[in-house]
Amino acid sequence: MELAVFYLVGAAALLSGLVAVAHKNPVVNVLSLVVTFFCVAVNYALLGAEFLAAAQILIYAGAIMVLFLFVIMLLNAPSEDRDAVPRPFQKWAGLLLAAGAAGGGTLLVLSLQPASAATPMTGSAQAVGRLLVNPYLFAFELISVLLLVALVGALVLVKRKH
C-alpha cells in the first residue's frame, strides 16, 4: 500500500512540477508549486519523518508560497505572451539539453548501488519543538519579525508605484 501511495504521489509531484515550470499564468505556477510541496510532504510522512512533513506544509506550502501568491496578485503580474517570432534554435537546443539531462540522469540511476540499512533516529517533533521555544526562541522570533518587515517593505514599494 505504501509503495502505491509513493508512486501515485511521486507522479503527482512530477506532473505539478512540470506545470509549475511550463504554464504561462504565474498564479497557476505558484499553485502547482504548492501541490508539489504537499506531495513532498506526503513522501516525508511515508518515510516516518513527521516533523519534516509538517514543516514542509507549514513553512513552504503554508507561508512562503502563500506569500509568493500574495505578491503576484498584489503586483497584478501579467501572463506571458508567446513570441510572434519562432525561435527554432532555442527550441532544438532546449530539447537536446533536456535529452542529455535525461540520459545523464538515467546513467546515474543505473550506476547507483543500494545503501546499507540506516540506523533508526531517536527524537521526535516534540523534541524539535522544545528546542525552538527554549534556547532558540529569540532567533525564531527574530526571523518572524524580519519576514514581517520584508512584507511591509514590499507593500510600501508597491504603493509608491500606484
N, CA and C atoms as an extended XYZ file, in Angstrom:
486
Properties=species:S:1:pos:R:3:atomname:S:1:resname:S:1:resid:I:1 pbc="F F F"
N         0.820       -1.195        0.000 N   MET     1
C         0.000        0.000        0.000 CA  MET     1
C         0.869        1.267        0.000 C   MET     1
N         1.931        1.254        0.824 N   GLU     2
C         2.815        2.427        0.878 CA  GLU     2
C         3.503        2.662       -0.453 C   GLU     2
N         3.865        1.574       -1.129 N   LEU     3
C         4.526        1.713       -2.418 CA  LEU     3
C         3.586        2.326       -3.451 C   LEU     3
N         2.318        1.943       -3.414 N   ALA     4
C         1.344        2.520       -4.345 CA  ALA     4
C         1.143        4.005       -4.067 C   ALA     4
N         1.075        4.382       -2.790 N   VAL     5
C         0.934        5.795       -2.432 CA  VAL     5
C         2.171        6.570       -2.879 C   VAL     5
N         3.356        5.966       -2.684 N   PHE     6
C         4.597        6.620       -3.106 CA  PHE     6
C         4.600        6.899       -4.604 C   PHE     6
N         4.244        5.898       -5.397 N   TYR     7
C         4.237        6.093       -6.851 CA  TYR     7
C         3.171        7.093       -7.285 C   TYR     7
N         2.013        7.048       -6.659 N   LEU     8
C         0.944        7.985       -7.007 CA  LEU     8
C         1.334        9.416       -6.660 C   LEU     8
N         1.869        9.616       -5.467 N   VAL     9
C         2.271       10.959       -5.042 CA  VAL     9
C         3.494       11.434       -5.824 C   VAL     9
N         4.406       10.525       -6.142 N   GLY    10
C         5.564       10.889       -6.957 CA  GLY    10
C         5.152       11.347       -8.348 C   GLY    10
N         4.202       10.639       -8.955 N   ALA    11
C         3.717       11.053      -10.274 CA  ALA    11
C         3.007       12.401      -10.194 C   ALA    11
N         2.231       12.610       -9.140 N   ALA    12
C         1.556       13.905       -8.970 CA  ALA    12
C         2.566       15.023       -8.766 C   ALA    12
N         3.646       14.750       -8.028 N   ALA    13
C         4.683       15.762       -7.808 CA  ALA    13
C         5.387       16.109       -9.113 C   ALA    13
N         5.699       15.102       -9.919 N   LEU    14
C         6.344       15.375      -11.211 CA  LEU    14
C         5.425       16.173      -12.133 C   LEU    14
N         4.163       15.792      -12.180 N   LEU    15
C         3.220       16.494      -13.048 CA  LEU    15
C         3.021       17.937      -12.598 C   LEU    15
N         2.834       18.155      -11.311 N   SER    16
C         2.632       19.523      -10.831 CA  SER    16
C         3.916       20.345      -10.934 C   SER    16
N         5.078       19.701      -10.811 N   GLY    17
C         6.345       20.395      -11.014 CA  GLY    17
C         6.505       20.854      -12.459 C   GLY    17
N         6.098       20.003      -13.395 N   LEU    18
C         6.144       20.403      -14.807 CA  LEU    18
C         5.190       21.555      -15.101 C   LEU    18
N         4.011       21.517      -14.495 N   VAL    19
C         3.060       22.616      -14.679 CA  VAL    19
C         3.623       23.895      -14.072 C   VAL    19
N         4.296       23.792      -12.934 N   ALA    20
C         4.879       24.976      -12.285 CA  ALA    20
C         5.926       25.630      -13.165 C   ALA    20
N         6.620       24.852      -13.957 N   VAL    21
C         7.655       25.405      -14.810 CA  VAL    21
C         7.110       25.861      -16.156 C   VAL    21
N         6.138       25.141      -16.709 N   ALA    22
C         5.757       25.348      -18.103 CA  ALA    22
C         4.534       26.238      -18.320 C   ALA    22
N         3.712       26.456      -17.320 N   HIS    23
C         2.480       27.221      -17.548 CA  HIS    23
C         2.767       28.707      -17.715 C   HIS    23
N         1.882       29.394      -18.451 N   LYS    24
C         2.076       30.820      -18.730 CA  LYS    24
C         1.574       31.722      -17.615 C   LYS    24
N         0.583       31.282      -16.871 N   ASN    25
C        -0.034       32.106      -15.837 CA  ASN    25
C         0.753       31.972      -14.528 C   ASN    25
N         1.253       33.075      -13.957 N   PRO    26
C         2.051       32.965      -12.731 CA  PRO    26
C         1.265       32.461      -11.526 C   PRO    26
N        -0.022       32.707      -11.464 N   VAL    27
C        -0.823       32.206      -10.343 CA  VAL    27
C        -0.904       30.685      -10.403 C   VAL    27
N        -1.086       30.150      -11.603 N   VAL    28
C        -1.118       28.695      -11.761 CA  VAL    28
C         0.247       28.100      -11.425 C   VAL    28
N         1.319       28.801      -11.779 N   ASN    29
C         2.668       28.334      -11.435 CA  ASN    29
C         2.818       28.175       -9.927 C   ASN    29
N         2.412       29.176       -9.178 N   VAL    30
C         2.564       29.132       -7.718 CA  VAL    30
C         1.665       28.066       -7.111 C   VAL    30
N         0.430       27.963       -7.580 N   LEU    31
C        -0.481       26.962       -7.018 CA  LEU    31
C        -0.016       25.540       -7.324 C   LEU    31
N         0.546       25.307       -8.495 N   SER    32
C         1.057       23.970       -8.782 CA  SER    32
C         2.324       23.681       -7.978 C   SER    32
N         3.086       24.715       -7.648 N   LEU    33
C         4.237       24.513       -6.775 CA  LEU    33
C         3.785       24.157       -5.356 C   LEU    33
N         2.666       24.706       -4.921 N   VAL    34
C         2.102       24.326       -3.625 CA  VAL    34
C         1.714       22.847       -3.631 C   VAL    34
N         1.118       22.380       -4.733 N   VAL    35
C         0.767       20.963       -4.847 CA  VAL    35
C         2.034       20.103       -4.793 C   VAL    35
N         3.091       20.550       -5.438 N   THR    36
C         4.360       19.824       -5.400 CA  THR    36
C         4.890       19.733       -3.975 C   THR    36
N         4.798       20.829       -3.228 N   PHE    37
C         5.257       20.804       -1.835 CA  PHE    37
C         4.419       19.854       -0.980 C   PHE    37
N         3.120       19.787       -1.222 N   PHE    38
C         2.283       18.839       -0.487 CA  PHE    38
C         2.682       17.402       -0.813 C   PHE    38
N         2.992       17.128       -2.075 N   CYS    39
C         3.415       15.785       -2.453 CA  CYS    39
C         4.737       15.410       -1.784 C   CYS    39
N         5.652       16.359       -1.690 N   VAL    40
C         6.917       16.105       -0.994 CA  VAL    40
C         6.650       15.845        0.489 C   VAL    40
N         5.702       16.561        1.066 N   ALA    41
C         5.360       16.341        2.478 CA  ALA    41
C         4.793       14.940        2.694 C   ALA    41
N         3.996       14.464        1.762 N   VAL    42
C         3.464       13.096        1.885 CA  VAL    42
C         4.604       12.086        1.822 C   VAL    42
N         5.585       12.319        0.968 N   ASN    43
C         6.727       11.410        0.902 CA  ASN    43
C         7.531       11.445        2.203 C   ASN    43
N         7.671       12.613        2.808 N   TYR    44
C         8.328       12.688        4.114 CA  TYR    44
C         7.556       11.891        5.155 C   TYR    44
N         6.241       11.995        5.130 N   ALA    45
C         5.423       11.251        6.081 CA  ALA    45
C         5.559        9.745        5.859 C   ALA    45
N         5.658        9.322        4.600 N   LEU    46
C         5.850        7.895        4.322 CA  LEU    46
C         7.188        7.390        4.855 C   LEU    46
N         8.180        8.258        4.916 N   LEU    47
C         9.484        7.881        5.448 CA  LEU    47
C         9.520        7.901        6.974 C   LEU    47
N         8.465        8.381        7.600 N   GLY    48
C         8.423        8.435        9.052 CA  GLY    48
C         8.992        9.711        9.633 C   GLY    48
N         9.216       10.709        8.792 N   ALA    49
C         9.753       11.988        9.264 CA  ALA    49
C         8.590       12.965        9.417 C   ALA    49
N         7.874       12.810       10.519 N   GLU    50
C         6.660       13.622       10.699 CA  GLU    50
C         6.969       15.100       10.868 C   GLU    50
N         8.097       15.419       11.486 N   PHE    51
C         8.435       16.834       11.647 CA  PHE    51
C         8.728       17.482       10.301 C   PHE    51
N         9.488       16.801        9.449 N   LEU    52
C         9.779       17.355        8.127 CA  LEU    52
C         8.511       17.505        7.295 C   LEU    52
N         7.594       16.564        7.413 N   ALA    53
C         6.332       16.666        6.680 CA  ALA    53
C         5.535       17.875        7.153 C   ALA    53
N         5.458       18.059        8.455 N   ALA    54
C         4.722       19.204        8.988 CA  ALA    54
C         5.412       20.517        8.640 C   ALA    54
N         6.726       20.540        8.713 N   ALA    55
C         7.460       21.761        8.363 CA  ALA    55
C         7.311       22.082        6.879 C   ALA    55
N         7.304       21.064        6.041 N   GLN    56
C         7.125       21.270        4.607 CA  GLN    56
C         5.778       21.931        4.331 C   GLN    56
N         4.741       21.479        4.998 N   ILE    57
C         3.412       22.046        4.769 CA  ILE    57
C         3.304       23.432        5.390 C   ILE    57
N         3.733       23.565        6.644 N   LEU    58
C         3.560       24.844        7.330 CA  LEU    58
C         4.456       25.945        6.770 C   LEU    58
N         5.726       25.624        6.565 N   ILE    59
C         6.669       26.663        6.171 CA  ILE    59
C         6.632       26.919        4.678 C   ILE    59
N         6.797       25.871        3.876 N   TYR    60
C         6.897       26.091        2.437 CA  TYR    60
C         5.531       26.316        1.800 C   TYR    60
N         4.622       25.354        1.926 N   ALA    61
C         3.323       25.492        1.275 CA  ALA    61
C         2.464       26.532        1.983 C   ALA    61
N         2.544       26.580        3.290 N   GLY    62
C         1.655       27.463        4.030 CA  GLY    62
C         2.102       28.895        4.119 C   GLY    62
N         3.388       29.142        4.147 N   ALA    63
C         3.855       30.512        4.366 CA  ALA    63
C         4.527       31.100        3.136 C   ALA    63
N         5.559       30.461        2.663 N   ILE    64
C         6.328       31.059        1.575 CA  ILE    64
C         5.545       31.107        0.281 C   ILE    64
N         4.872       30.025       -0.069 N   MET    65
C         4.123       30.029       -1.330 CA  MET    65
C         2.907       30.951       -1.257 C   MET    65
N         2.271       31.034       -0.108 N   VAL    66
C         1.158       31.972        0.026 CA  VAL    66
C         1.673       33.400       -0.087 C   VAL    66
N         2.853       33.669        0.452 N   LEU    67
C         3.461       34.982        0.292 CA  LEU    67
C         3.755       35.272       -1.176 C   LEU    67
N         4.295       34.297       -1.904 N   PHE    68
C         4.530       34.476       -3.338 CA  PHE    68
C         3.228       34.756       -4.070 C   PHE    68
N         2.191       33.989       -3.751 N   LEU    69
C         0.899       34.187       -4.398 CA  LEU    69
C         0.346       35.572       -4.078 C   LEU    69
N         0.505       36.012       -2.842 N   PHE    70
C         0.043       37.343       -2.445 CA  PHE    70
C         0.777       38.423       -3.230 C   PHE    70
N         2.083       38.295       -3.367 N   VAL    71
C         2.862       39.298       -4.096 CA  VAL    71
C         2.497       39.297       -5.572 C   VAL    71
N         2.303       38.124       -6.157 N   ILE    72
C         1.924       38.061       -7.571 CA  ILE    72
C         0.570       38.711       -7.792 C   ILE    72
N        -0.376       38.431       -6.916 N   MET    73
C        -1.696       39.044       -7.067 CA  MET    73
C        -1.644       40.537       -6.766 C   MET    73
N        -0.801       40.956       -5.827 N   LEU    74
C        -0.672       42.360       -5.490 CA  LEU    74
C        -0.064       43.152       -6.637 C   LEU    74
N         0.942       42.584       -7.270 N   LEU    75
C         1.598       43.258       -8.377 CA  LEU    75
C         0.824       43.136       -9.687 C   LEU    75
N        -0.189       42.272       -9.694 N   ASN    76
C        -1.009       42.050      -10.888 CA  ASN    76
C        -0.115       41.668      -12.064 C   ASN    76
N         0.695       40.631      -11.856 N   ALA    77
C         1.650       40.194      -12.875 CA  ALA    77
C         0.901       39.670      -14.088 C   ALA    77
N         1.255       40.145      -15.265 N   PRO    78
C         0.560       39.691      -16.470 CA  PRO    78
C         1.005       38.297      -16.877 C   PRO    78
N         0.153       37.632      -17.630 N   SER    79
C         0.526       36.339      -18.186 CA  SER    79
C         1.525       36.555      -19.307 C   SER    79
N         2.370       35.575      -19.504 N   GLU    80
C         3.393       35.683      -20.539 CA  GLU    80
C         2.767       35.370      -21.891 C   GLU    80
N         3.006       36.242      -22.861 N   ASP    81
C         2.536       36.001      -24.213 CA  ASP    81
C         3.637       35.321      -25.002 C   ASP    81
N         3.221       34.449      -25.902 N   ARG    82
C         4.198       33.762      -26.747 CA  ARG    82
C         4.767       34.741      -27.763 C   ARG    82
N         6.029       34.545      -28.106 N   ASP    83
C         6.666       35.397      -29.104 CA  ASP    83
C         6.051       35.150      -30.469 C   ASP    83
N         5.889       36.213      -31.227 N   ALA    84
C         5.373       36.074      -32.585 CA  ALA    84
C         6.438       35.483      -33.495 C   ALA    84
N         7.705       35.712      -33.172 N   VAL    85
C         8.805       35.206      -33.981 CA  VAL    85
C         9.210       33.837      -33.438 C   VAL    85
N         9.107       32.805      -34.280 N   PRO    86
C         9.534       31.486      -33.790 CA  PRO    86
C        11.049       31.448      -33.609 C   PRO    86
N        11.482       30.700      -32.619 N   ARG    87
C        12.910       30.598      -32.320 CA  ARG    87
C        13.318       29.126      -32.422 C   ARG    87
N        13.614       28.669      -33.638 N   PRO    88
C        13.905       27.232      -33.796 CA  PRO    88
C        15.211       26.804      -33.126 C   PRO    88
N        16.217       27.687      -33.098 N   PHE    89
C        17.481       27.293      -32.480 CA  PHE    89
C        17.303       27.044      -30.984 C   PHE    89
N        16.609       27.946      -30.299 N   GLN    90
C        16.395       27.782      -28.862 CA  GLN    90
C        15.549       26.540      -28.577 C   GLN    90
N        14.580       26.292      -29.438 N   LYS    91
C        13.711       25.126      -29.243 CA  LYS    91
C        14.521       23.837      -29.337 C   LYS    91
N        15.333       23.714      -30.381 N   TRP    92
C        16.118       22.491      -30.560 CA  TRP    92
C        17.237       22.382      -29.525 C   TRP    92
N        17.833       23.503      -29.161 N   ALA    93
C        18.867       23.467      -28.133 CA  ALA    93
C        18.269       23.024      -26.798 C   ALA    93
N        17.076       23.509      -26.471 N   GLY    94
C        16.407       23.092      -25.242 CA  GLY    94
C        16.051       21.621      -25.252 C   GLY    94
N        15.574       21.125      -26.397 N   LEU    95
C        15.237       19.701      -26.494 CA  LEU    95
C        16.485       18.825      -26.367 C   LEU    95
N        17.587       19.237      -27.015 N   LEU    96
C        18.831       18.471      -26.901 CA  LEU    96
C        19.375       18.492      -25.475 C   LEU    96
N        19.283       19.645      -24.817 N   LEU    97
C        19.733       19.748      -23.432 CA  LEU    97
C        18.885       18.878      -22.509 C   LEU    97
N        17.568       18.873      -22.726 N   ALA    98
C        16.689       18.027      -21.917 CA  ALA    98
C        16.968       16.548      -22.155 C   ALA    98
N        17.218       16.165      -23.412 N   ALA    99
C        17.542       14.768      -23.710 CA  ALA    99
C        18.868       14.378      -23.068 C   ALA    99
N        19.850       15.278      -23.094 N   GLY   100
C        21.131       14.990      -22.450 CA  GLY   100
C        20.990       14.845      -20.942 C   GLY   100
N        20.176       15.715      -20.343 N   ALA   101
C        19.956       15.624      -18.900 CA  ALA   101
C        19.228       14.332      -18.540 C   ALA   101
N        18.259       13.939      -19.357 N   ALA   102
C        17.536       12.694      -19.104 CA  ALA   102
C        18.465       11.497      -19.252 C   ALA   102
N        19.330       11.517      -20.257 N   GLY   103
C        20.280       10.413      -20.431 CA  GLY   103
C        21.281       10.348      -19.299 C   GLY   103
N        21.797       11.502      -18.884 N   GLY   104
C        22.729       11.528      -17.756 CA  GLY   104
C        22.069       11.069      -16.465 C   GLY   104
N        20.839       11.475      -16.250 N   GLY   105
C        20.119       11.033      -15.062 CA  GLY   105
C        19.868        9.538      -15.068 C   GLY   105
N        19.558        8.997      -16.246 N   THR   106
C        19.353        7.550      -16.368 CA  THR   106
C        20.639        6.793      -16.079 C   THR   106
N        21.754        7.270      -16.628 N   LEU   107
C        23.041        6.627      -16.342 CA  LEU   107
C        23.393        6.707      -14.855 C   LEU   107
N        23.085        7.834      -14.239 N   LEU   108
C        23.367        7.990      -12.812 CA  LEU   108
C        22.541        7.019      -11.982 C   LEU   108
N        21.259        6.890      -12.307 N   VAL   109
C        20.391        5.981      -11.553 CA  VAL   109
C        20.833        4.536      -11.745 C   VAL   109
N        21.232        4.192      -12.960 N   LEU   110
C        21.662        2.818      -13.211 CA  LEU   110
C        22.986        2.485      -12.529 C   LEU   110
N        23.819        3.482      -12.279 N   SER   111
C        25.112        3.222      -11.648 CA  SER   111
C        25.059        3.257      -10.120 C   SER   111
N        23.939        3.620       -9.547 N   LEU   112
C        23.834        3.691       -8.086 CA  LEU   112
C        23.804        2.300       -7.471 C   LEU   112
N        24.440        2.167       -6.334 N   GLN   113
C        24.431        0.928       -5.575 CA  GLN   113
C        23.509        1.101       -4.374 C   GLN   113
N        22.797        0.047       -3.981 N   PRO   114
C        21.913        0.189       -2.816 CA  PRO   114
C        22.721        0.461       -1.544 C   PRO   114
N        22.205        1.327       -0.715 N   ALA   115
C        22.872        1.698        0.529 CA  ALA   115
C        22.533        0.695        1.621 C   ALA   115
N        23.367        0.662        2.627 N   SER   116
C        23.086       -0.216        3.760 CA  SER   116
C        21.945        0.379        4.582 C   SER   116
N        21.360       -0.449        5.401 N   ALA   117
C        20.215       -0.007        6.197 CA  ALA   117
C        20.648        1.087        7.173 C   ALA   117
N        19.849        2.110        7.259 N   ALA   118
C        20.150        3.229        8.150 CA  ALA   118
C        19.766        2.877        9.578 C   ALA   118
N        20.481        3.445       10.515 N   THR   119
C        20.135        3.233       11.913 CA  THR   119
C        18.962        4.136       12.264 C   THR   119
N        18.018        3.643       13.039 N   PRO   120
C        16.866        4.473       13.388 CA  PRO   120
C        17.273        5.666       14.252 C   PRO   120
N        16.653        6.786       13.991 N   MET   121
C        16.945        8.015       14.721 CA  MET   121
C        16.045        8.103       15.950 C   MET   121
N        16.581        8.623       17.017 N   THR   122
C        15.759        8.894       18.187 CA  THR   122
C        15.449       10.381       18.203 C   THR   122
N        14.259       10.706       18.536 N   GLY   123
C        13.835       12.105       18.533 CA  GLY   123
C        12.469       12.207       17.882 C   GLY   123
N        11.853       13.322       18.087 N   SER   124
C        10.513       13.493       17.536 CA  SER   124
C        10.275       14.968       17.277 C   SER   124
N         9.101       15.244       16.770 N   ALA   125
C         8.722       16.628       16.535 CA  ALA   125
C         8.627       17.387       17.860 C   ALA   125
N         8.279       16.680       18.915 N   GLN   126
C         8.185       17.324       20.224 CA  GLN   126
C         9.555       17.817       20.696 C   GLN   126
N        10.597       17.032       20.455 N   ALA   127
C        11.945       17.440       20.866 CA  ALA   127
C        12.399       18.663       20.074 C   ALA   127
N        12.116       18.682       18.770 N   VAL   128
C        12.498       19.840       17.960 CA  VAL   128
C        11.698       21.069       18.381 C   VAL   128
N        10.430       20.880       18.684 N   GLY   129
C         9.606       21.994       19.156 CA  GLY   129
C        10.116       22.587       20.457 C   GLY   129
N        10.553       21.725       21.354 N   ARG   130
C        11.121       22.232       22.611 CA  ARG   130
C        12.400       23.021       22.380 C   ARG   130
N        13.206       22.603       21.416 N   LEU   131
C        14.407       23.368       21.084 CA  LEU   131
C        14.046       24.742       20.521 C   LEU   131
N        12.970       24.799       19.738 N   LEU   132
C        12.579       26.076       19.144 CA  LEU   132
C        12.076       27.069       20.187 C   LEU   132
N        11.384       26.582       21.207 N   VAL   133
C        10.817       27.523       22.180 CA  VAL   133
C        11.683       27.698       23.425 C   VAL   133
N        12.725       26.930       23.572 N   ASN   134
C        13.591       27.129       24.731 CA  ASN   134
C        14.859       27.897       24.356 C   ASN   134
N        15.929       27.255       23.872 N   PRO   135
C        17.161       28.025       23.649 CA  PRO   135
C        17.148       28.876       22.381 C   PRO   135
N        16.341       28.516       21.395 N   TYR   136
C        16.364       29.245       20.125 CA  TYR   136
C        15.137       30.127       19.925 C   TYR   136
N        14.458       30.493       20.991 N   LEU   137
C        13.248       31.301       20.872 CA  LEU   137
C        13.545       32.678       20.288 C   LEU   137
N        14.621       33.319       20.724 N   PHE   138
C        14.939       34.659       20.224 CA  PHE   138
C        15.214       34.639       18.723 C   PHE   138
N        16.000       33.676       18.249 N   ALA   139
C        16.301       33.575       16.814 CA  ALA   139
C        15.037       33.278       16.017 C   ALA   139
N        14.179       32.431       16.544 N   PHE   140
C        12.921       32.089       15.872 CA  PHE   140
C        12.034       33.320       15.732 C   PHE   140
N        11.894       34.087       16.785 N   GLU   141
C        11.077       35.301       16.743 CA  GLU   141
C        11.721       36.386       15.892 C   GLU   141
N        13.038       36.480       15.912 N   LEU   142
C        13.738       37.459       15.088 CA  LEU   142
C        13.498       37.195       13.603 C   LEU   142
N        13.497       35.950       13.207 N   ILE   143
C        13.228       35.611       11.807 CA  ILE   143
C        11.801       35.980       11.438 C   ILE   143
N        10.843       35.753       12.328 N   SER   144
C         9.457       36.109       12.013 CA  SER   144
C         9.293       37.617       11.887 C   SER   144
N         9.965       38.397       12.717 N   VAL   145
C         9.908       39.857       12.612 CA  VAL   145
C        10.576       40.320       11.319 C   VAL   145
N        11.681       39.693       10.949 N   LEU   146
C        12.367       40.033        9.701 CA  LEU   146
C        11.469       39.779        8.489 C   LEU   146
N        10.748       38.657        8.480 N   LEU   147
C         9.819       38.381        7.379 CA  LEU   147
C         8.675       39.391        7.350 C   LEU   147
N         8.195       39.802        8.511 N   LEU   148
C         7.134       40.798        8.564 CA  LEU   148
C         7.619       42.138        8.028 C   LEU   148
N         8.828       42.539        8.385 N   VAL   149
C         9.390       43.795        7.883 CA  VAL   149
C         9.572       43.733        6.368 C   VAL   149
N        10.001       42.584        5.843 N   ALA   150
C        10.158       42.432        4.394 CA  ALA   150
C         8.811       42.550        3.686 C   ALA   150
N         7.762       41.989        4.271 N   LEU   151
C         6.435       42.087        3.675 CA  LEU   151
C         5.939       43.528        3.686 C   LEU   151
N         6.114       44.220        4.787 N   VAL   152
C         5.692       45.622        4.862 CA  VAL   152
C         6.498       46.471        3.882 C   VAL   152
N         7.802       46.209        3.754 N   GLY   153
C         8.621       46.930        2.787 CA  GLY   153
C         8.164       46.702        1.362 C   GLY   153
N         7.779       45.471        1.035 N   ALA   154
C         7.269       45.193       -0.303 CA  ALA   154
C         5.963       45.939       -0.560 C   ALA   154
N         5.104       45.991        0.447 N   LEU   155
C         3.849       46.738        0.281 CA  LEU   155
C         4.105       48.225        0.086 C   LEU   155
N         5.048       48.794        0.812 N   VAL   156
C         5.369       50.216        0.667 CA  VAL   156
C         5.911       50.499       -0.725 C   VAL   156
N         6.777       49.624       -1.224 N   LEU   157
C         7.327       49.822       -2.561 CA  LEU   157
C         6.258       49.722       -3.641 C   LEU   157
N         5.309       48.820       -3.464 N   VAL   158
C         4.246       48.669       -4.463 CA  VAL   158
C         3.299       49.857       -4.413 C   VAL   158
N         3.000       50.370       -3.231 N   LYS   159
C         2.097       51.508       -3.116 CA  LYS   159
C         2.690       52.774       -3.739 C   LYS   159
N         4.012       52.899       -3.736 N   ARG   160
C         4.635       54.081       -4.341 CA  ARG   160
C         4.440       54.100       -5.854 C   ARG   160
N         4.386       52.934       -6.474 N   LYS   161
C         4.241       52.883       -7.930 CA  LYS   161
C         2.853       53.295       -8.378 C   LYS   161
N         1.859       53.121       -7.550 N   HIS   162
C         0.478       53.385       -7.963 CA  HIS   162
C         0.078       54.762       -7.593 C   HIS   162
